[in-house]
Amino acid sequence: MTNWRAVVIGFLVELVLGLIGFAIPVLGHAAAGLLGGFVAGYLAGGGLGRGAWHGLLAGALGGILLGVVVLVGGTIVGGIAAGPIGLLGGVGVGVVAILVALMMAVPSAITGALGGAVA
């Protein structure tokens, strides 16, 4: 059973550290995903598999929300700037952003497994 409290807290850790991560662009954002996944896995406990699942969910939740923001923003800006072609371009960028964000959830799952093993 999924511990949504652990997932949401892990996501919030990723969100807060991601915002702070703008000071150190690449390293800060990578650390945010890793620490958020670890926190989610640690709070969920139960071993490697359970920790990995909760870390993956925390990372994917943040990635999907970010991708949706890029999708909506890119579609609106593209549609205003270049009409129908820009609208399609914005949708394409948004879909790619969501796919990349989902792939970035894998490191959160790995550190979630570590957090679950430590707990």
N, CA, C and O atoms as a GROMACS GRO file, in nm:
protein
  476
    1MET      N    1   0.084  -0.117   0.000
    1MET     CA    2   0.000   0.000   0.000
    1MET      C    3   0.090   0.124   0.000
    1MET      O    4   0.190   0.130   0.071
    2THR      N    5   0.053   0.220  -0.078
    2THR     CA    6   0.133   0.341  -0.092
    2THR      C    7   0.110   0.435   0.025
    2THR      O    8  -0.005   0.462   0.062
    3ASN      N    9   0.217   0.482   0.082
    3ASN     CA   10   0.212   0.580   0.191
    3ASN      C   11   0.218   0.718   0.127
    3ASN      O   12   0.326   0.771   0.102
    4TRP      N   13   0.102   0.776   0.101
    4TRP     CA   14   0.096   0.904   0.030
    4TRP      C   15   0.156   1.018   0.111
    4TRP      O   16   0.202   1.116   0.054
    5ARG      N   17   0.156   1.005   0.241
    5ARG     CA   18   0.219   1.107   0.326
    5ARG      C   19   0.369   1.114   0.295
    5ARG      O   20   0.424   1.222   0.280
    6ALA      N   21   0.433   0.998   0.285
    6ALA     CA   22   0.575   0.993   0.253
    6ALA      C   23   0.601   1.049   0.113
    6ALA      O   24   0.699   1.120   0.092
    7VAL      N   25   0.514   1.017   0.018
    7VAL     CA   26   0.530   1.066  -0.120
    7VAL      C   27   0.518   1.218  -0.124
    7VAL      O   28   0.601   1.285  -0.186
    8VAL      N   29   0.416   1.272  -0.059
    8VAL     CA   30   0.396   1.417  -0.062
    8VAL      C   31   0.509   1.489   0.010
    8VAL      O   32   0.554   1.594  -0.037
    9ILE      N   33   0.555   1.436   0.123
    9ILE     CA   34   0.666   1.501   0.193
    9ILE      C   35   0.793   1.495   0.107
    9ILE      O   36   0.866   1.593   0.100
   10GLY      N   37   0.819   1.382   0.042
   10GLY     CA   38   0.935   1.372  -0.048
   10GLY      C   39   0.924   1.471  -0.163
   10GLY      O   40   1.022   1.534  -0.201
   11PHE      N   41   0.803   1.484  -0.219
   11PHE     CA   42   0.781   1.581  -0.326
   11PHE      C   43   0.805   1.723  -0.277
   11PHE      O   44   0.868   1.802  -0.346
   12LEU      N   45   0.756   1.756  -0.158
   12LEU     CA   46   0.775   1.891  -0.104
   12LEU      C   47   0.923   1.920  -0.078
   12LEU      O   48   0.969   2.032  -0.099
   13VAL      N   49   0.997   1.819  -0.033
   13VAL     CA   50   1.142   1.836  -0.017
   13VAL      C   51   1.206   1.866  -0.152
   13VAL      O   52   1.290   1.955  -0.162
   14GLU      N   53   1.166   1.792  -0.255
   14GLU     CA   54   1.219   1.817  -0.390
   14GLU      C   55   1.183   1.958  -0.438
   14GLU      O   56   1.265   2.027  -0.499
   15LEU      N   57   1.060   1.998  -0.411
   15LEU     CA   58   1.015   2.130  -0.455
   15LEU      C   59   1.094   2.242  -0.387
   15LEU      O   60   1.143   2.333  -0.454
   16VAL      N   61   1.105   2.236  -0.256
   16VAL     CA   62   1.176   2.341  -0.182
   16VAL      C   63   1.323   2.344  -0.220
   16VAL      O   64   1.379   2.450  -0.246
   17LEU      N   65   1.387   2.227  -0.223
   17LEU     CA   66   1.529   2.223  -0.259
   17LEU      C   67   1.550   2.260  -0.406
   17LEU      O   68   1.654   2.316  -0.441
   18GLY      N   69   1.453   2.228  -0.491
   18GLY     CA   70   1.461   2.267  -0.632
   18GLY      C   71   1.456   2.418  -0.648
   18GLY      O   72   1.527   2.474  -0.731
   19LEU      N   73   1.372   2.483  -0.569
   19LEU     CA   74   1.366   2.629  -0.574
   19LEU      C   75   1.496   2.690  -0.523
   19LEU      O   76   1.546   2.787  -0.579
   20ILE      N   77   1.549   2.633  -0.416
   20ILE     CA   78   1.677   2.680  -0.364
   20ILE      C   79   1.789   2.647  -0.463
   20ILE      O   80   1.889   2.718  -0.472
   21GLY      N   81   1.771   2.538  -0.537
   21GLY     CA   82   1.872   2.491  -0.632
   21GLY      C   83   1.901   2.586  -0.747
   21GLY      O   84   1.999   2.567  -0.818
   22PHE      N   85   1.818   2.688  -0.766
   22PHE     CA   86   1.847   2.785  -0.871
   22PHE      C   87   1.978   2.859  -0.844
   22PHE      O   88   2.036   2.916  -0.936
   23ALA      N   89   2.023   2.860  -0.720
   23ALA     CA   90   2.151   2.924  -0.687
   23ALA      C   91   2.268   2.844  -0.745
   23ALA      O   92   2.369   2.902  -0.785
   24ILE      N   93   2.254   2.712  -0.750
   24ILE     CA   94   2.356   2.623  -0.808
   24ILE      C   95   2.282   2.538  -0.912
   24ILE      O   96   2.244   2.425  -0.880
   25PRO      N   97   2.260   2.588  -1.033
   25PRO     CA   98   2.164   2.529  -1.127
   25PRO      C   99   2.167   2.378  -1.144
   25PRO      O  100   2.065   2.314  -1.118
   26VAL      N  101   2.273   2.317  -1.185
   26VAL     CA  102   2.270   2.173  -1.215
   26VAL      C  103   2.280   2.091  -1.088
   26VAL      O  104   2.199   2.000  -1.066
   27LEU      N  105   2.376   2.120  -1.005
   27LEU     CA  106   2.399   2.043  -0.883
   27LEU      C  107   2.282   2.056  -0.786
   27LEU      O  108   2.243   1.958  -0.723
   28GLY      N  109   2.227   2.176  -0.774
   28GLY     CA  110   2.116   2.198  -0.681
   28GLY      C  111   1.993   2.119  -0.717
   28GLY      O  112   1.926   2.064  -0.630
   29HIS      N  113   1.961   2.113  -0.846
   29HIS     CA  114   1.841   2.040  -0.888
   29HIS      C  115   1.862   1.889  -0.879
   29HIS      O  116   1.769   1.816  -0.846
   30ALA      N  117   1.982   1.842  -0.907
   30ALA     CA  118   2.010   1.700  -0.894
   30ALA      C  119   2.001   1.658  -0.748
   30ALA      O  120   1.944   1.553  -0.716
   31ALA      N  121   2.056   1.739  -0.660
   31ALA     CA  122   2.050   1.708  -0.518
   31ALA      C  123   1.907   1.709  -0.467
   31ALA      O  124   1.872   1.631  -0.379
   32ALA      N  125   1.825   1.798  -0.520
   32ALA     CA  126   1.685   1.806  -0.478
   32ALA      C  127   1.613   1.675  -0.508
   32ALA      O  128   1.542   1.623  -0.422
   33GLY      N  129   1.630   1.622  -0.628
   33GLY     CA  130   1.565   1.496  -0.664
   33GLY      C  131   1.615   1.379  -0.581
   33GLY      O  132   1.538   1.293  -0.539
   34LEU      N  133   1.746   1.377  -0.558
   34LEU     CA  134   1.804   1.267  -0.480
   34LEU      C  135   1.757   1.271  -0.336
   34LEU      O  136   1.719   1.168  -0.281
   35LEU      N  137   1.760   1.388  -0.274
   35LEU     CA  138   1.721   1.399  -0.134
   35LEU      C  139   1.571   1.378  -0.116
   35LEU      O  140   1.528   1.316  -0.018
   36GLY      N  141   1.490   1.428  -0.208
   36GLY     CA  142   1.346   1.406  -0.201
   36GLY      C  143   1.310   1.258  -0.209
   36GLY      O  144   1.224   1.211  -0.135
   37GLY      N  145   1.376   1.186  -0.298
   37GLY     CA  146   1.353   1.042  -0.310
   37GLY      C  147   1.396   0.969  -0.184
   37GLY      O  148   1.328   0.877  -0.139
   38PHE      N  149   1.510   1.009  -0.129
   38PHE     CA  150   1.558   0.946  -0.006
   38PHE      C  151   1.460   0.967   0.109
   38PHE      O  152   1.429   0.874   0.183
   39VAL      N  153   1.410   1.091   0.122
   39VAL     CA  154   1.315   1.122   0.230
   39VAL      C  155   1.188   1.039   0.214
   39VAL      O  156   1.137   0.984   0.311
   40ALA      N  157   1.136   1.031   0.091
   40ALA     CA  158   1.015   0.952   0.067
   40ALA      C  159   1.037   0.805   0.102
   40ALA      O  160   0.952   0.743   0.167
   41GLY      N  161   1.150   0.750   0.061
   41GLY     CA  162   1.181   0.610   0.091
   41GLY      C  163   1.202   0.586   0.239
   41GLY      O  164   1.159   0.484   0.293
   42TYR      N  165   1.268   0.680   0.303
   42TYR     CA  166   1.295   0.667   0.447
   42TYR      C  167   1.164   0.671   0.527
   42TYR      O  168   1.143   0.590   0.617
   43LEU      N  169   1.077   0.766   0.493
   43LEU     CA  170   0.950   0.777   0.565
   43LEU      C  171   0.860   0.656   0.540
   43LEU      O  172   0.785   0.615   0.629
   44ALA      N  173   0.866   0.600   0.420
   44ALA     CA  174   0.783   0.483   0.389
   44ALA      C  175   0.839   0.358   0.457
   44ALA      O  176   0.763   0.272   0.502
   45GLY      N  177   0.973   0.349   0.465
   45GLY     CA  178   1.036   0.233   0.527
   45GLY      C  179   1.003   0.104   0.453
   45GLY      O  180   0.954   0.108   0.340
   46GLY      N  181   1.030  -0.008   0.514
   46GLY     CA  182   0.989  -0.136   0.458
   46GLY      C  183   1.086  -0.201   0.361
   46GLY      O  184   1.050  -0.301   0.299
   47GLY      N  185   1.205  -0.150   0.346
   47GLY     CA  186   1.304  -0.215   0.262
   47GLY      C  187   1.326  -0.147   0.127
   47GLY      O  188   1.273  -0.039   0.100
   48LEU      N  189   1.405  -0.213   0.045
   48LEU     CA  190   1.448  -0.156  -0.083
   48LEU      C  191   1.332  -0.132  -0.179
   48LEU      O  192   1.320  -0.023  -0.235
   49GLY      N  193   1.247  -0.230  -0.198
   49GLY     CA  194   1.138  -0.219  -0.295
   49GLY      C  195   1.037  -0.112  -0.257
   49GLY      O  196   0.997  -0.031  -0.341
   50ARG      N  197   0.997  -0.111  -0.133
   50ARG     CA  198   0.900  -0.011  -0.088
   50ARG      C  199   0.959   0.129  -0.094
   50ARG      O  200   0.892   0.223  -0.135
   51GLY      N  201   1.085   0.143  -0.053
   51GLY     CA  202   1.151   0.273  -0.060
   51GLY      C  203   1.166   0.321  -0.203
   51GLY      O  204   1.147   0.440  -0.231
   52ALA      N  205   1.201   0.229  -0.294
   52ALA     CA  206   1.217   0.266  -0.435
   52ALA      C  207   1.083   0.312  -0.493
   52ALA      O  208   1.078   0.410  -0.568
   53TRP      N  209   0.976   0.242  -0.459
   53TRP     CA  210   0.844   0.279  -0.510
   53TRP      C  211   0.805   0.420  -0.465
   53TRP      O  212   0.758   0.500  -0.546
   54HIS      N  213   0.826   0.449  -0.339
   54HIS     CA  214   0.787   0.580  -0.286
   54HIS      C  215   0.878   0.691  -0.339
   54HIS      O  216   0.832   0.801  -0.366
   55GLY      N  217   1.007   0.662  -0.354
   55GLY     CA  218   1.097   0.759  -0.415
   55GLY      C  219   1.061   0.787  -0.560
   55GLY      O  220   1.065   0.901  -0.605
   56LEU      N  221   1.025   0.681  -0.634
   56LEU     CA  222   0.983   0.696  -0.773
   56LEU      C  223   0.857   0.782  -0.782
   56LEU      O  224   0.848   0.870  -0.868
   57LEU      N  225   0.760   0.757  -0.696
   57LEU     CA  226   0.637   0.836  -0.699
   57LEU      C  227   0.664   0.983  -0.666
   57LEU      O  228   0.607   1.072  -0.729
   58ALA      N  229   0.749   1.008  -0.567
   58ALA     CA  230   0.780   1.147  -0.531
   58ALA      C  231   0.848   1.219  -0.648
   58ALA      O  232   0.812   1.332  -0.680
   59GLY      N  233   0.944   1.153  -0.712
   59GLY     CA  234   1.012   1.213  -0.826
   59GLY      C  235   0.921   1.231  -0.946
   59GLY      O  236   0.927   1.333  -1.015
   60ALA      N  237   0.836   1.132  -0.971
   60ALA     CA  238   0.746   1.140  -1.085
   60ALA      C  239   0.640   1.247  -1.064
   60ALA      O  240   0.602   1.317  -1.158
   61LEU      N  241   0.591   1.261  -0.942
   61LEU     CA  242   0.492   1.364  -0.913
   61LEU      C  243   0.546   1.502  -0.944
   61LEU      O  244   0.480   1.582  -1.010
   62GLY      N  245   0.665   1.529  -0.897
   62GLY     CA  246   0.728   1.658  -0.928
   62GLY      C  247   0.752   1.676  -1.076
   62GLY      O  248   0.730   1.784  -1.130
   63GLY      N  249   0.799   1.571  -1.142
   63GLY     CA  250   0.826   1.579  -1.284
   63GLY      C  251   0.701   1.601  -1.367
   63GLY      O  252   0.701   1.679  -1.462
   64ILE      N  253   0.595   1.532  -1.332
   64ILE     CA  254   0.471   1.547  -1.408
   64ILE      C  255   0.414   1.688  -1.389
   64ILE      O  256   0.369   1.749  -1.486
   65LEU      N  257   0.416   1.738  -1.267
   65LEU     CA  258   0.364   1.873  -1.244
   65LEU      C  259   0.446   1.977  -1.320
   65LEU      O  260   0.389   2.069  -1.379
   66LEU      N  261   0.579   1.962  -1.320
   66LEU     CA  262   0.664   2.053  -1.395
   66LEU      C  263   0.636   2.041  -1.544
   66LEU      O  264   0.629   2.142  -1.614
   67GLY      N  265   0.620   1.919  -1.593
   67GLY     CA  266   0.590   1.898  -1.734
   67GLY      C  267   0.457   1.959  -1.776
   67GLY      O  268   0.446   2.014  -1.886
   68VAL      N  269   0.357   1.949  -1.690
   68VAL     CA  270   0.227   2.008  -1.721
   68VAL      C  271   0.237   2.160  -1.728
   68VAL      O  272   0.176   2.224  -1.814
   69VAL      N  273   0.315   2.219  -1.637
   69VAL     CA  274   0.334   2.365  -1.640
   69VAL      C  275   0.402   2.406  -1.772
   69VAL      O  276   0.361   2.503  -1.836
   70VAL      N  277   0.505   2.331  -1.812
   70VAL     CA  278   0.574   2.360  -1.939
   70VAL      C  279   0.480   2.338  -2.056
   70VAL      O  280   0.480   2.416  -2.151
   71LEU      N  281   0.400   2.233  -2.052
   71LEU     CA  282   0.305   2.204  -2.159
   71LEU      C  283   0.205   2.317  -2.177
   71LEU      O  284   0.184   2.366  -2.288
   72VAL      N  285   0.143   2.359  -2.068
   72VAL     CA  286   0.042   2.466  -2.075
   72VAL      C  287   0.108   2.599  -2.115
   72VAL      O  288   0.059   2.669  -2.203
   73GLY      N  289   0.219   2.632  -2.049
   73GLY     CA  290   0.287   2.758  -2.081
   73GLY      C  291   0.339   2.762  -2.223
   73GLY      O  292   0.323   2.863  -2.293
   74GLY      N  293   0.402   2.653  -2.268
   74GLY     CA  294   0.454   2.649  -2.405
   74GLY      C  295   0.345   2.654  -2.509
   74GLY      O  296   0.362   2.716  -2.614
   75THR      N  297   0.234   2.590  -2.481
   75THR     CA  298   0.122   2.591  -2.574
   75THR      C  299   0.062   2.731  -2.586
   75THR      O  300   0.034   2.778  -2.696
   76ILE      N  301   0.044   2.797  -2.474
   76ILE     CA  302  -0.014   2.932  -2.475
   76ILE      C  303   0.081   3.030  -2.544
   76ILE      O  304   0.040   3.105  -2.632
   77VAL      N  305   0.208   3.028  -2.503
   77VAL     CA  306   0.305   3.121  -2.562
   77VAL      C  307   0.324   3.092  -2.710
   77VAL      O  308   0.328   3.183  -2.792
   78GLY      N  309   0.336   2.963  -2.745
   78GLY     CA  310   0.354   2.926  -2.886
   78GLY      C  311   0.234   2.964  -2.970
   78GLY      O  312   0.250   3.011  -3.083
   79GLY      N  313   0.114   2.945  -2.917
   79GLY     CA  314  -0.007   2.980  -2.990
   79GLY      C  315  -0.020   3.129  -3.011
   79GLY      O  316  -0.065   3.173  -3.116
   80ILE      N  317   0.019   3.206  -2.911
   80ILE     CA  318   0.011   3.352  -2.923
   80ILE      C  319   0.118   3.403  -3.019
   80ILE      O  320   0.092   3.491  -3.101
   81ALA      N  321   0.239   3.348  -3.008
   81ALA     CA  322   0.351   3.399  -3.087
   81ALA      C  323   0.345   3.357  -3.234
   81ALA      O  324   0.378   3.436  -3.322
   82ALA      N  325   0.304   3.234  -3.262
   82ALA     CA  326   0.315   3.185  -3.399
   82ALA      C  327   0.190   3.116  -3.450
   82ALA      O  328   0.196   3.048  -3.553
   83GLY      N  329   0.080   3.130  -3.384
   83GLY     CA  330  -0.044   3.071  -3.433
   83GLY      C  331  -0.047   2.920  -3.419
   83GLY      O  332   0.010   2.866  -3.324
   84PRO      N  333  -0.113   2.850  -3.511
   84PRO     CA  334  -0.130   2.705  -3.499
   84PRO      C  335   0.002   2.627  -3.499
   84PRO      O  336   0.014   2.527  -3.428
   85ILE      N  337   0.099   2.671  -3.576
   85ILE     CA  338   0.228   2.601  -3.578
   85ILE      C  339   0.297   2.614  -3.443
   85ILE      O  340   0.353   2.518  -3.392
   86GLY      N  341   0.293   2.733  -3.385
   86GLY     CA  342   0.350   2.754  -3.252
   86GLY      C  343   0.277   2.674  -3.146
   86GLY      O  344   0.337   2.628  -3.049
   87LEU      N  345   0.146   2.659  -3.164
   87LEU     CA  346   0.066   2.579  -3.071
   87LEU      C  347   0.112   2.434  -3.072
   87LEU      O  348   0.130   2.373  -2.966
   88LEU      N  349   0.132   2.379  -3.190
   88LEU     CA  350   0.182   2.242  -3.201
   88LEU      C  351   0.323   2.228  -3.145
   88LEU      O  352   0.356   2.128  -3.082
   89GLY      N  353   0.406   2.329  -3.169
   89GLY     CA  354   0.541   2.328  -3.113
   89GLY      C  355   0.539   2.329  -2.961
   89GLY      O  356   0.618   2.260  -2.897
   90GLY      N  357   0.449   2.408  -2.904
   90GLY     CA  358   0.436   2.412  -2.759
   90GLY      C  359   0.391   2.280  -2.701
   90GLY      O  360   0.439   2.238  -2.596
   91VAL      N  361   0.299   2.213  -2.770
   91VAL     CA  362   0.254   2.081  -2.726
   91VAL      C  363   0.369   1.981  -2.732
   91VAL      O  364   0.388   1.901  -2.641
   92GLY      N  365   0.446   1.986  -2.841
   92GLY     CA  366   0.561   1.896  -2.855
   92GLY      C  367   0.664   1.916  -2.746
   92GLY      O  368   0.715   1.819  -2.690
   93VAL      N  369   0.694   2.040  -2.715
   93VAL     CA  370   0.790   2.070  -2.608
   93VAL      C  371   0.737   2.020  -2.474
   93VAL      O  372   0.812   1.966  -2.393
   94GLY      N  373   0.608   2.039  -2.450
   94GLY     CA  374   0.549   1.993  -2.325
   94GLY      C  375   0.553   1.842  -2.309
   94GLY      O  376   0.582   1.792  -2.201
   95VAL      N  377   0.525   1.770  -2.416
   95VAL     CA  378   0.529   1.624  -2.411
   95VAL      C  379   0.672   1.576  -2.384
   95VAL      O  380   0.692   1.485  -2.304
   96VAL      N  381   0.769   1.636  -2.451
   96VAL     CA  382   0.909   1.600  -2.427
   96VAL      C  383   0.948   1.631  -2.282
   96VAL      O  384   1.019   1.553  -2.219
   97ALA      N  385   0.901   1.745  -2.230
   97ALA     CA  386   0.932   1.781  -2.091
   97ALA      C  387   0.876   1.678  -1.994
   97ALA      O  388   0.942   1.643  -1.896
   98ILE      N  389   0.755   1.629  -2.019
   98ILE     CA  390   0.696   1.528  -1.931
   98ILE      C  391   0.774   1.397  -1.938
   98ILE      O  392   0.798   1.334  -1.835
   99LEU      N  393   0.815   1.356  -2.057
   99LEU     CA  394   0.893   1.233  -2.071
   99LEU      C  395   1.028   1.243  -2.002
   99LEU      O  396   1.071   1.149  -1.935
  100VAL      N  397   1.096   1.355  -2.019
  100VAL     CA  398   1.225   1.375  -1.953
  100VAL      C  399   1.208   1.377  -1.801
  100VAL      O  400   1.289   1.320  -1.728
  101ALA      N  401   1.103   1.443  -1.755
  101ALA     CA  402   1.078   1.450  -1.611
  101ALA      C  403   1.052   1.310  -1.554
  101ALA      O  404   1.096   1.280  -1.443
  102LEU      N  405   0.981   1.226  -1.628
  102LEU     CA  406   0.958   1.089  -1.580
  102LEU      C  407   1.088   1.009  -1.575
  102LEU      O  408   1.107   0.928  -1.484
  103MET      N  409   1.177   1.030  -1.671
  103MET     CA  410   1.306   0.961  -1.668
  103MET      C  411   1.391   1.011  -1.551
  103MET      O  412   1.471   0.936  -1.496
  104MET      N  413   1.373   1.135  -1.513
  104MET     CA  414   1.450   1.190  -1.402
  104MET      C  415   1.400   1.137  -1.267
  104MET      O  416   1.463   1.161  -1.164
  105ALA      N  417   1.287   1.067  -1.267
  105ALA     CA  418   1.236   1.008  -1.143
  105ALA      C  419   1.316   0.883  -1.104
  105ALA      O  420   1.308   0.839  -0.989
  106VAL      N  421   1.391   0.827  -1.196
  106VAL     CA  422   1.469   0.706  -1.168
  106VAL      C  423   1.573   0.729  -1.058
  106VAL      O  424   1.583   0.645  -0.969
  107PRO      N  425   1.650   0.838  -1.060
  107PRO     CA  426   1.743   0.861  -0.949
  107PRO      C  427   1.671   0.876  -0.814
  107PRO      O  428   1.724   0.836  -0.711
  108SER      N  429   1.552   0.934  -0.816
  108SER     CA  430   1.475   0.943  -0.692
  108SER      C  431   1.436   0.805  -0.642
  108SER      O  432   1.432   0.781  -0.521
  109ALA      N  433   1.408   0.714  -0.733
  109ALA     CA  434   1.375   0.577  -0.694
  109ALA      C  435   1.495   0.506  -0.633
  109ALA      O  436   1.482   0.431  -0.537
  110ILE      N  437   1.613   0.530  -0.690
  110ILE     CA  438   1.735   0.467  -0.638
  110ILE      C  439   1.764   0.514  -0.496
  110ILE      O  440   1.793   0.434  -0.408
  111THR      N  441   1.757   0.646  -0.477
  111THR     CA  442   1.782   0.696  -0.342
  111THR      C  443   1.666   0.662  -0.248
  111THR      O  444   1.686   0.650  -0.127
  112GLY      N  445   1.545   0.648  -0.303
  112GLY     CA  446   1.433   0.601  -0.221
  112GLY      C  447   1.458   0.461  -0.170
  112GLY      O  448   1.423   0.429  -0.056
  113ALA      N  449   1.517   0.376  -0.253
  113ALA     CA  450   1.552   0.240  -0.210
  113ALA      C  451   1.654   0.246  -0.097
  113ALA      O  452   1.644   0.170   0.000
  114LEU      N  453   1.750   0.334  -0.109
  114LEU     CA  454   1.848   0.350  -0.001
  114LEU      C  455   1.781   0.399   0.126
  114LEU      O  456   1.811   0.350   0.235
  115GLY      N  457   1.691   0.494   0.113
  115GLY     CA  458   1.618   0.544   0.231
  115GLY      C  459   1.534   0.436   0.294
  115GLY      O  460   1.528   0.426   0.417
  116GLY      N  461   1.469   0.354   0.212
  116GLY     CA  462   1.389   0.244   0.266
  116GLY      C  463   1.475   0.140   0.335
  116GLY      O  464   1.432   0.081   0.434
  117ALA      N  465   1.595   0.118   0.284
  117ALA     CA  466   1.686   0.020   0.348
  117ALA      C  467   1.739   0.074   0.480
  117ALA      O  468   1.758  -0.003   0.574
  118VAL      N  469   1.764   0.205   0.487
  118VAL     CA  470   1.817   0.264   0.610
  118VAL      C  471   1.710   0.262   0.719
  118VAL      O  472   1.739   0.238   0.836
  119ALA      N  473   1.584   0.288   0.678
  119ALA     CA  474   1.476   0.291   0.777
  119ALA      C  475   1.451   0.152   0.823
  119ALA      O  476   1.364   0.129   0.907
   0.00000   0.00000   0.00000
